[in-house]
């Protein structure tokens, strides 16, 4: 997972509102959002069911996203250790 993808997931985990690039997506973000919807991290839905425009779409976090982010936050920070082998 790339730093961009982690940033997007953590945004939804912490805030639960649409990411700044959710509607106006550059290519890398577009691919990341598609992947997250396909893999079940985000749900994509319409704010108003009568309007079928891209600006009407929004993403909401799922339980899978929450579980992933909790596991990511609980991962210990790596540390460097020097070992001299004889």
C-alpha positions, 0 to 999 in steps of 0.5 A: 500500500502506498503512502497516498493510499494510507493517507486516504484511508486514515482520512476516512478513518479519522474524519469520516467525511469525503477526502479533498480528492474524492470528486476531482480525482487525479489518476493516482487517486482515481485508481486508489478510490476504485481499489478501495471500493472494489476491496470493500474499504469504502462504500460509494453512494449518492447523496441524492438518489434523484441526481446521477452526477459525479458531484453527487457521489460520496464515499463512506468508510466501512467496518473493514476500513476501520479494522485495517486502520486500527491494526495499522495504528497498533503496529509497533514502530520499526527500529534499527538494531546493529548486530555483529556476527562472528 
